Amino acid sequence: MKNECDIVKDLLFSYKDGVLSDTSKELVENHLKTCESCKNMLKEIMQEDEEKKHNREKSEEKQIDAFKGVRKKITKRNFIISISLIVLAIIIIFNIFVFKNYNEITSEMSITLQEDVTEAQIENIKKAIQENTSEAQITYLSKEEQLNEVKAWLGDEADILNPYSGEDNPFKPSLIIKVKKNVDIQKIVEAIQDMPGIYNTNTYINQNPYELFLFQVFNG
């Protein structure tokens, strides 16, 4: 038959957890007042419980730290992905503008005419162009018109060109040709380049699209 110490020792865990009835609790507390052995056992139980609690809290802290580390890595990765997507979008948009500008510029060409070009020669050049593309827009620019265009571009500094008016005008008459984007301008160049009245032909074909775009941007 168990003595009182054995009974109390069996009840110490429940006592520590606070689940004893009032009668059993009173028995344990009265016994602990006089029994050092049971009192020490209770201390060991409490100490062991504290160690378990401490270890559990430490484990939870490690788990939290690990979770924070993972979340930090995910946040950093998402930030890098976001920046990469933004940069990619900028590159795509930039290239769209570059090649849109390139397609527009390469659908134009200019023909610089000789000083003594005749009306008949100009008409023959226009006819040769229209034989290659019937929908070409052809604009004639005189020396004076070109000088005035440059003056308008210079704005307030246009006065520097005043000495070049009249006979001193360095420009030559020209034709500006605008065609559809699917028309091969190079064929037009080959068809007219040796015709009388032409000084030279100018196109942007085979030039660097990015250089052309930047030139357009910085020169309005």
CYANA upper distance limits for C-alpha pairs under 8 A (distance plus 0.5 A):
  2 LYS  CA      6 ASP  CA      6.27
  2 LYS  CA      7 ILE  CA      6.96
  3 ASN  CA      7 ILE  CA      6.98
  4 GLU  CA      8 VAL  CA      6.62
  4 GLU  CA     31 HIS  CA      8.48
  5 CYS  CA      9 LYS  CA      6.54
  5 CYS  CA     31 HIS  CA      8.38
  5 CYS  CA     38 CYS  CA      7.41
  6 ASP  CA     10 ASP  CA      6.79
  7 ILE  CA     11 LEU  CA      6.94
  8 VAL  CA     12 LEU  CA      6.60
  8 VAL  CA     27 LEU  CA      8.27
  8 VAL  CA     28 VAL  CA      6.19
  8 VAL  CA     31 HIS  CA      7.98
  8 VAL  CA     38 CYS  CA      7.85
  9 LYS  CA     13 PHE  CA      8.45
  9 LYS  CA     38 CYS  CA      6.93
  9 LYS  CA     41 MET  CA      8.21
 11 LEU  CA     15 TYR  CA      6.48
 11 LEU  CA     20 LEU  CA      8.42
 11 LEU  CA     24 SER  CA      8.49
 11 LEU  CA     28 VAL  CA      7.95
 12 LEU  CA     16 LYS  CA      6.53
 12 LEU  CA     28 VAL  CA      8.08
 12 LEU  CA     42 LEU  CA      6.89
 13 PHE  CA     17 ASP  CA      6.78
 13 PHE  CA     45 ILE  CA      7.91
 14 SER  CA     18 GLY  CA      6.62
 14 SER  CA     19 VAL  CA      6.01
 14 SER  CA     20 LEU  CA      6.46
 15 TYR  CA     19 VAL  CA      6.77
 15 TYR  CA     20 LEU  CA      6.24
 15 TYR  CA     25 LYS  CA      7.12
 15 TYR  CA     28 VAL  CA      8.23
 16 LYS  CA     42 LEU  CA      8.36
 16 LYS  CA     46 MET  CA      7.86
 20 LEU  CA     24 SER  CA      6.40
 20 LEU  CA     25 LYS  CA      6.11
 21 SER  CA     25 LYS  CA      6.48
 22 ASP  CA     26 GLU  CA      6.56
 23 THR  CA     27 LEU  CA      6.82
 24 SER  CA     28 VAL  CA      6.78
 25 LYS  CA     29 GLU  CA      6.70
 26 GLU  CA     30 ASN  CA      6.58
 27 LEU  CA     31 HIS  CA      6.68
 28 VAL  CA     32 LEU  CA      6.62
 29 GLU  CA     33 LYS  CA      7.02
 30 ASN  CA     34 THR  CA      7.85
 31 HIS  CA     35 CYS  CA      6.54
 32 LEU  CA     36 GLU  CA      7.49
 32 LEU  CA     38 CYS  CA      6.74
 32 LEU  CA     39 LYS  CA      5.94
 33 LYS  CA     39 LYS  CA      8.47
 35 CYS  CA     39 LYS  CA      6.71
 36 GLU  CA     40 ASN  CA      6.46
 37 SER  CA     41 MET  CA      6.72
 38 CYS  CA     42 LEU  CA      6.66
 39 LYS  CA     43 LYS  CA      6.86
 40 ASN  CA     44 GLU  CA      6.74
 41 MET  CA     45 ILE  CA      6.68
 42 LEU  CA     46 MET  CA      6.56
 43 LYS  CA     47 GLN  CA      6.42
 44 GLU  CA     48 GLU  CA      6.41
 45 ILE  CA     49 ASP  CA      6.53
 46 MET  CA     50 GLU  CA      6.63
 47 GLN  CA     51 GLU  CA      6.68
 48 GLU  CA     52 LYS  CA      6.68
 49 ASP  CA     53 LYS  CA      6.60
 50 GLU  CA     54 HIS  CA      6.47
 51 GLU  CA     55 ASN  CA      6.50
 52 LYS  CA     56 ARG  CA      6.48
 53 LYS  CA     57 GLU  CA      6.60
 54 HIS  CA     58 LYS  CA      6.56
 55 ASN  CA     59 SER  CA      6.51
 56 ARG  CA     60 GLU  CA      6.62
 57 GLU  CA     61 GLU  CA      6.60
 58 LYS  CA     62 LYS  CA      6.74
 59 SER  CA     63 GLN  CA      6.71
 60 GLU  CA     64 ILE  CA      6.57
 61 GLU  CA     65 ASP  CA      6.51
 62 LYS  CA     66 ALA  CA      6.45
 63 GLN  CA     67 PHE  CA      6.54
 64 ILE  CA     68 LYS  CA      6.56
 65 ASP  CA     69 GLY  CA      6.56
 66 ALA  CA     70 VAL  CA      6.70
 67 PHE  CA     71 ARG  CA      6.52
 68 LYS  CA     72 LYS  CA      6.41
 69 GLY  CA     73 LYS  CA      6.67
 70 VAL  CA     74 ILE  CA      6.62
 71 ARG  CA     75 THR  CA      6.49
 72 LYS  CA     76 LYS  CA      6.56
 73 LYS  CA     77 ARG  CA      6.49
 74 ILE  CA     78 ASN  CA      6.47
 75 THR  CA     79 PHE  CA      6.56
 76 LYS  CA     80 ILE  CA      6.71
 77 ARG  CA     81 ILE  CA      6.59
 78 ASN  CA     82 SER  CA      6.47
 79 PHE  CA     83 ILE  CA      6.65
 80 ILE  CA     84 SER  CA      6.52
 81 ILE  CA     85 LEU  CA      6.60
 82 SER  CA     86 ILE  CA      6.69
 83 ILE  CA     87 VAL  CA      6.63
 84 SER  CA     88 LEU  CA      6.52
 85 LEU  CA     89 ALA  CA      6.52
 86 ILE  CA     90 ILE  CA      6.71
 87 VAL  CA     91 ILE  CA      6.69
 88 LEU  CA     92 ILE  CA      6.67
 89 ALA  CA     93 ILE  CA      6.60
 90 ILE  CA     94 PHE  CA      6.42
 91 ILE  CA     95 ASN  CA      6.61
 92 ILE  CA     96 ILE  CA      6.70
 93 ILE  CA     97 PHE  CA      6.89
 94 PHE  CA     98 VAL  CA      6.63
 95 ASN  CA     99 PHE  CA      6.59
 96 ILE  CA    100 LYS  CA      6.46
 97 PHE  CA    101 ASN  CA      6.47
 98 VAL  CA    102 TYR  CA      6.63
 98 VAL  CA    209 PRO  CA      6.76
 98 VAL  CA    210 TYR  CA      6.61
 98 VAL  CA    213 PHE  CA      6.07
 99 PHE  CA    103 ASN  CA      6.47
 99 PHE  CA    209 PRO  CA      7.05
100 LYS  CA    104 GLU  CA      6.82
101 ASN  CA    105 ILE  CA      6.63
101 ASN  CA    209 PRO  CA      8.46
101 ASN  CA    213 PHE  CA      6.89
102 TYR  CA    106 THR  CA      6.43
102 TYR  CA    209 PRO  CA      6.08
102 TYR  CA    212 LEU  CA      7.58
102 TYR  CA    213 PHE  CA      7.65
103 ASN  CA    107 SER  CA      6.74
103 ASN  CA    181 LYS  CA      7.07
104 GLU  CA    108 GLU  CA      7.69
104 GLU  CA    181 LYS  CA      7.71
105 ILE  CA    204 TYR  CA      7.18
106 THR  CA    181 LYS  CA      8.29
106 THR  CA    185 ILE  CA      8.34
106 THR  CA    203 THR  CA      7.25
106 THR  CA    204 TYR  CA      5.86
106 THR  CA    205 ILE  CA      6.18
107 SER  CA    178 LYS  CA      6.52
107 SER  CA    179 VAL  CA      5.94
107 SER  CA    180 LYS  CA      6.78
107 SER  CA    181 LYS  CA      5.84
107 SER  CA    183 VAL  CA      8.05
107 SER  CA    185 ILE  CA      7.53
108 GLU  CA    176 ILE  CA      7.84
108 GLU  CA    177 ILE  CA      6.10
108 GLU  CA    178 LYS  CA      5.11
108 GLU  CA    179 VAL  CA      6.84
108 GLU  CA    185 ILE  CA      8.36
108 GLU  CA    203 THR  CA      7.39
108 GLU  CA    204 TYR  CA      8.42
109 MET  CA    176 ILE  CA      6.58
109 MET  CA    177 ILE  CA      5.79
109 MET  CA    178 LYS  CA      7.28
109 MET  CA    185 ILE  CA      8.09
109 MET  CA    201 THR  CA      7.88
109 MET  CA    202 ASN  CA      6.21
109 MET  CA    203 THR  CA      5.25
109 MET  CA    204 TYR  CA      7.95
110 SER  CA    174 SER  CA      7.30
110 SER  CA    175 LEU  CA      6.12
110 SER  CA    176 ILE  CA      5.02
110 SER  CA    177 ILE  CA      6.50
110 SER  CA    201 THR  CA      6.46
110 SER  CA    202 ASN  CA      5.69
110 SER  CA    203 THR  CA      7.20
111 ILE  CA    174 SER  CA      5.84
111 ILE  CA    175 LEU  CA      5.52
111 ILE  CA    176 ILE  CA      7.00
111 ILE  CA    177 ILE  CA      8.47
111 ILE  CA    198 ILE  CA      7.40
111 ILE  CA    199 TYR  CA      8.01
111 ILE  CA    200 ASN  CA      6.54
111 ILE  CA    201 THR  CA      5.02
111 ILE  CA    202 ASN  CA      6.74
112 THR  CA    172 LYS  CA      6.91
112 THR  CA    173 PRO  CA      6.73
112 THR  CA    174 SER  CA      4.90
112 THR  CA    175 LEU  CA      7.13
112 THR  CA    198 ILE  CA      6.75
112 THR  CA    199 TYR  CA      5.85
112 THR  CA    200 ASN  CA      5.80
112 THR  CA    201 THR  CA      6.62
112 THR  CA    202 ASN  CA      8.32
113 LEU  CA    117 VAL  CA      6.97
113 LEU  CA    172 LYS  CA      6.76
113 LEU  CA    173 PRO  CA      5.84
113 LEU  CA    174 SER  CA      5.64
113 LEU  CA    175 LEU  CA      8.00
113 LEU  CA    197 GLY  CA      6.26
113 LEU  CA    198 ILE  CA      5.06
113 LEU  CA    199 TYR  CA      5.40
113 LEU  CA    200 ASN  CA      7.56
114 GLN  CA    172 LYS  CA      7.22
114 GLN  CA    173 PRO  CA      7.64
114 GLN  CA    197 GLY  CA      5.86
114 GLN  CA    198 ILE  CA      6.17
114 GLN  CA    199 TYR  CA      5.50
115 GLU  CA    172 LYS  CA      6.70
115 GLU  CA    173 PRO  CA      7.49
116 ASP  CA    197 GLY  CA      7.88
117 VAL  CA    121 GLN  CA      6.96
117 VAL  CA    122 ILE  CA      7.63
117 VAL  CA    196 PRO  CA      8.45
117 VAL  CA    197 GLY  CA      5.26
117 VAL  CA    198 ILE  CA      8.22
118 THR  CA    122 ILE  CA      6.86
118 THR  CA    197 GLY  CA      7.65
119 GLU  CA    123 GLU  CA      6.73
120 ALA  CA    124 ASN  CA      6.73
121 GLN  CA    125 ILE  CA      6.74
121 GLN  CA    196 PRO  CA      6.96
121 GLN  CA    197 GLY  CA      6.38
122 ILE  CA    126 LYS  CA      6.76
122 ILE  CA    197 GLY  CA      7.67
123 GLU  CA    127 LYS  CA      6.59
124 ASN  CA    128 ALA  CA      6.72
125 ILE  CA    129 ILE  CA      6.80
125 ILE  CA    192 ILE  CA      7.16
125 ILE  CA    195 MET  CA      7.69
126 LYS  CA    130 GLN  CA      6.70
126 LYS  CA    138 ILE  CA      7.92
127 LYS  CA    131 GLU  CA      6.69
128 ALA  CA    132 ASN  CA      7.34
128 ALA  CA    191 ALA  CA      7.64
128 ALA  CA    192 ILE  CA      7.20
129 ILE  CA    133 THR  CA      6.94
129 ILE  CA    134 SER  CA      8.37
129 ILE  CA    136 ALA  CA      7.94
129 ILE  CA    188 ILE  CA      6.64
129 ILE  CA    191 ALA  CA      8.33
129 ILE  CA    192 ILE  CA      7.92
130 GLN  CA    134 SER  CA      5.06
130 GLN  CA    135 GLU  CA      7.58
130 GLN  CA    136 ALA  CA      6.86
132 ASN  CA    187 LYS  CA      8.20
132 ASN  CA    188 ILE  CA      6.89
133 THR  CA    179 VAL  CA      8.11
133 THR  CA    183 VAL  CA      7.77
135 GLU  CA    179 VAL  CA      7.33
135 GLU  CA    180 LYS  CA      8.18
136 ALA  CA    177 ILE  CA      7.04
136 ALA  CA    178 LYS  CA      6.25
136 ALA  CA    179 VAL  CA      5.26
136 ALA  CA    180 LYS  CA      7.93
137 GLN  CA    176 ILE  CA      8.47
137 GLN  CA    177 ILE  CA      6.12
137 GLN  CA    178 LYS  CA      5.49
137 GLN  CA    179 VAL  CA      6.90
138 ILE  CA    175 LEU  CA      7.01
138 ILE  CA    176 ILE  CA      6.19
138 ILE  CA    177 ILE  CA      5.16
138 ILE  CA    178 LYS  CA      7.06
139 THR  CA    175 LEU  CA      6.04
139 THR  CA    176 ILE  CA      5.57
139 THR  CA    177 ILE  CA      7.04
140 TYR  CA    173 PRO  CA      8.08
140 TYR  CA    174 SER  CA      6.50
140 TYR  CA    175 LEU  CA      5.13
140 TYR  CA    176 ILE  CA      6.97
141 LEU  CA    145 GLU  CA      6.31
141 LEU  CA    146 GLN  CA      6.86
141 LEU  CA    173 PRO  CA      6.26
141 LEU  CA    174 SER  CA      5.82
141 LEU  CA    175 LEU  CA      6.63
141 LEU  CA    176 ILE  CA      8.05
142 SER  CA    146 GLN  CA      6.85
142 SER  CA    172 LYS  CA      7.71
142 SER  CA    173 PRO  CA      5.04
142 SER  CA    174 SER  CA      7.11
143 LYS  CA    147 LEU  CA      6.77
143 LYS  CA    169 ASN  CA      7.47
143 LYS  CA    170 PRO  CA      8.44
143 LYS  CA    171 PHE  CA      5.76
143 LYS  CA    172 LYS  CA      5.75
143 LYS  CA    173 PRO  CA      5.44
143 LYS  CA    174 SER  CA      8.39
144 GLU  CA    148 ASN  CA      6.67
144 GLU  CA    165 SER  CA      8.31
144 GLU  CA    166 GLY  CA      8.42
144 GLU  CA    169 ASN  CA      8.06
144 GLU  CA    171 PHE  CA      8.46
145 GLU  CA    149 GLU  CA      6.70
146 GLN  CA    150 VAL  CA      6.87
146 GLN  CA    171 PHE  CA      7.41
146 GLN  CA    173 PRO  CA      8.43
147 LEU  CA    151 LYS  CA      6.76
147 LEU  CA    165 SER  CA      8.45
147 LEU  CA    169 ASN  CA      7.92
147 LEU  CA    171 PHE  CA      7.43
148 ASN  CA    152 ALA  CA      6.63
149 GLU  CA    153 TRP  CA      6.78
150 VAL  CA    154 LEU  CA      6.70
150 VAL  CA    158 ALA  CA      8.28
151 LYS  CA    155 GLY  CA      6.78
151 LYS  CA    157 GLU  CA      8.25
151 LYS  CA    158 ALA  CA      5.09
151 LYS  CA    159 ASP  CA      8.25
151 LYS  CA    161 LEU  CA      7.62
152 ALA  CA    158 ALA  CA      7.47
153 TRP  CA    158 ALA  CA      8.42
154 LEU  CA    158 ALA  CA      5.59
158 ALA  CA    162 ASN  CA      8.02
161 LEU  CA    165 SER  CA      7.81
163 PRO  CA    168 ASP  CA      7.82
164 TYR  CA    168 ASP  CA      5.25
164 TYR  CA    169 ASN  CA      5.20
164 TYR  CA    170 PRO  CA      7.42
165 SER  CA    169 ASN  CA      5.54
179 VAL  CA    183 VAL  CA      6.99
179 VAL  CA    185 ILE  CA      8.40
184 ASP  CA    188 ILE  CA      7.65
185 ILE  CA    189 VAL  CA      6.83
186 GLN  CA    190 GLU  CA      6.72
186 GLN  CA    205 ILE  CA      8.34
187 LYS  CA    191 ALA  CA      6.62
188 ILE  CA    192 ILE  CA      6.84
189 VAL  CA    193 GLN  CA      6.09
189 VAL  CA    201 THR  CA      7.47
193 GLN  CA    198 ILE  CA      7.43
193 GLN  CA    200 ASN  CA      7.59
193 GLN  CA    201 THR  CA      7.34
194 ASP  CA    198 ILE  CA      7.80
207 GLN  CA    211 GLU  CA      8.36
207 GLN  CA    212 LEU  CA      7.90
208 ASN  CA    212 LEU  CA      6.80
209 PRO  CA    213 PHE  CA      6.66
210 TYR  CA    214 LEU  CA      6.70
211 GLU  CA    215 PHE  CA      6.53
212 LEU  CA    216 GLN  CA      6.66
213 PHE  CA    217 VAL  CA      6.70
214 LEU  CA    218 PHE  CA      6.62
215 PHE  CA    219 ASN  CA      6.41
216 GLN  CA    220 GLY  CA      6.23
